[in-house]
Amino acid sequence: MIGRMVGIALLCFWNSEAGEAAEAFRIAHNQSLPPLVEVQEGKSVGLAVDILHAAAARVGVDIVFVPVTIEQQMPSLKDGRAEALLSANTPDRQQSLDFSAPVLMTGGGLFVRSPNLTPESLAALAGKIVVTPRAGPLADYIRKSAPAVNLVVTQDYEESLARIVTGHADAAALNLAAASRIAARLYPGQITLPSIMFYEQPLAVGVPKGQSTKILAQLDTGLAAIRADGTWEQIKDRWTGK
């Protein structure tokens, strides 16, 4: 009888340990930010996804991605859908999140209706209507650095680009890589694609302050490892066509 009880206890312990080991670390991301990350056939894919999978594999961390709308990114950390967020590492988000080392560098570009030329800077758009998603990192940056701009916030990238094409905005401030891909798909030849960024920032994994610090440190180790042996560069080249 005692032996049976011990056996049951050990079995429960093993199942508990196995369950914990099998539980993946959930990282939320903007569901439409190609080529960095997007959803295809129900699966998260993209440059940042491949980099993080490679880094996590190096240190034995199991991760899964949780696609959400741009406005649901921060709420997903509060309602239990995710434990971390793939996000721009901005001063505003540093107030509530601890960040990993950069996954990659990204940033904002200014998009205008073709055949207009890309504005030289935000300052050149003083008095003009500039749109950007309200939940993205660029809205606060524009408010602080270019107060003379007539900033209008939108729901997402698609709405921002549509306002340019229809003439309801003079420019859109959007992630350069992602918006270039979306604009080329939705409005080929109708939008001037910028070649430079007016704002550069690291894309990283953020967790609520003081939480998941061990996994964050493991991801840092994994990111350093794939940079050191060339894996990071190989992944980037595969997605950028180099």
Secondary structure, DSSP 8 states (H G I E B T S, - for coil): -HHHHHHHHHHHHHHHHHHHHH--EEEEEESEETTTEEEETTEEESHHHHHHHHHHHHTT--EEEEEE-GGGTTHHHHTTS-SEEEEE--HHHHTTEEE-S-SEEEEEEEEEETTS---S-SGGGTTSEEEEETTSSHHHHHHHH-TTSEEEEESSHHHHHHHHHTTS-SEEEEEHHHHHHHHHHHSTTTEE--SS-SEEEEEEEEEETTSSHHHHHHHHHHHHHHHHTTHHHHHHHHHHT-
